[in-house]
Amino acid sequence: MVPGARTWAVGNTSDPATGLGQSPLRAPTVFNFLRPGYVPASTCIAAAALVAEINLLLAAGQLPTDTVAAISGAVQTIPGGAAEANRLRRVQSAMLLVLAAPGCIVQR
């Protein structure tokens, strides 16, 4: 604490060698300090949750579990990472595979 002041002298925390490597209001991108390809676990864009959500929306959740597992396995082989194109490719592939699955084509 600075003598005579009621505030803490935090200083510059941007330098990772001497501080946190992060400073308030100084995020390098609109993603704050998270990497652009960061996918939080248990969200609708994680691979298994993505296929489950598409199965629910496009096939009313009627795909058999073995088909969902096969589609999830195929989608997992597509690289995720930071590139927007990779994430888009995963979503497009999951949608195509769900729509092409025999369980989705049959009307019940």
Secondary structure per residue as TSV (DSSP state, phi and psi in degrees):
chain	resnum	aa	ss	phi	psi
A	1	M	-	360.0	139.8
A	2	V	-	-72.5	132.5
A	3	P	T	-57.9	131.6
A	4	G	T	82.2	-5.3
A	5	A	-	-108.2	159.1
A	6	R	S	-105.9	20.3
A	7	T	S	-125.4	157.1
A	8	W	-	-89.5	138.9
A	9	A	-	-86.0	91.1
A	10	V	-	-76.0	-40.2
A	11	G	-	79.3	-165.2
A	12	N	-	-86.5	117.9
A	13	T	-	-102.6	10.8
A	14	S	-	-73.6	-26.9
A	15	D	-	-78.5	117.2
A	16	P	T	-68.6	-18.1
A	17	A	T	-75.7	-30.9
A	18	T	T	-121.3	-7.9
A	19	G	S	-139.5	-151.4
A	20	L	-	-80.6	-22.0
A	21	G	S	83.5	8.0
A	22	Q	-	-144.7	142.2
A	23	S	-	-129.4	146.1
A	24	P	T	-57.4	137.6
A	25	L	T	63.1	21.0
A	26	R	-	-126.7	35.0
A	27	A	-	-66.0	140.8
A	28	P	S	-71.8	-23.6
A	29	T	B	-140.8	177.6
A	30	V	T	-70.7	-8.9
A	31	F	T	-86.8	11.9
A	32	N	B	64.4	-132.0
A	33	F	T	-98.9	9.0
A	34	L	S	-84.8	150.9
A	35	R	-	-70.8	148.1
A	36	P	T	-59.0	-28.3
A	37	G	T	-91.7	7.4
A	38	Y	-	-64.3	128.9
A	39	V	-	-121.3	111.0
A	40	P	-	-62.7	139.4
A	41	A	T	-62.7	150.9
A	42	S	T	62.0	33.4
A	43	T	S	-113.6	170.6
A	44	C	T	-72.2	-6.1
A	45	I	T	-106.1	-1.3
A	46	A	S	-68.5	151.1
A	47	A	H	-58.3	-51.6
A	48	A	H	-65.9	-40.0
A	49	A	H	-67.8	-33.8
A	50	L	H	-61.5	-49.0
A	51	V	H	-65.9	-39.1
A	52	A	H	-62.9	-41.5
A	53	E	H	-66.4	-42.8
A	54	I	H	-67.8	-37.7
A	55	N	H	-59.9	-42.5
A	56	L	H	-66.0	-45.9
A	57	L	H	-75.7	-39.2
A	58	L	H	-99.1	-24.0
A	59	A	H	-122.6	14.1
A	60	A	T	54.7	28.8
A	61	G	T	69.4	19.9
A	62	Q	-	-91.9	-4.5
A	63	L	S	-68.6	139.7
A	64	P	-	-63.3	152.9
A	65	T	H	-61.7	-33.6
A	66	D	H	-68.4	-34.5
A	67	T	H	-68.4	-43.1
A	68	V	H	-62.0	-41.0
A	69	A	H	-64.8	-40.8
A	70	A	H	-65.3	-42.1
A	71	I	H	-66.1	-42.8
A	72	S	H	-60.7	-41.8
A	73	G	H	-62.2	-40.5
A	74	A	H	-67.6	-40.9
A	75	V	H	-67.5	-34.3
A	76	Q	H	-63.8	-24.7
A	77	T	T	-76.1	-16.5
A	78	I	S	-79.7	127.5
A	79	P	-	-59.9	138.8
A	80	G	-	-92.4	-101.6
A	81	G	S	73.7	-163.5
A	82	A	S	-82.7	-19.8
A	83	A	-	-73.6	128.9
A	84	E	H	-59.5	-36.6
A	85	A	H	-63.3	-37.2
A	86	N	H	-66.3	-42.8
A	87	R	H	-65.1	-41.4
A	88	L	H	-62.7	-40.9
A	89	R	H	-61.6	-38.2
A	90	R	H	-63.9	-45.3
A	91	V	H	-65.5	-45.7
A	92	Q	H	-63.0	-41.6
A	93	S	H	-65.0	-42.7
A	94	A	H	-62.0	-42.0
A	95	M	H	-65.1	-43.8
A	96	L	H	-62.5	-45.1
A	97	L	H	-66.5	-37.6
A	98	V	H	-66.9	-44.9
A	99	L	H	-67.6	-27.5
A	100	A	H	-87.8	-10.2
A	101	A	S	-67.1	139.0
A	102	P	H	-57.5	-33.1
A	103	G	H	-67.9	-23.0
A	104	C	H	-84.2	-28.7
A	105	I	H	-76.9	-30.0
A	106	V	S	-76.7	128.4
A	107	Q	-	-91.9	129.2
A	108	R	-	-115.7	360.0
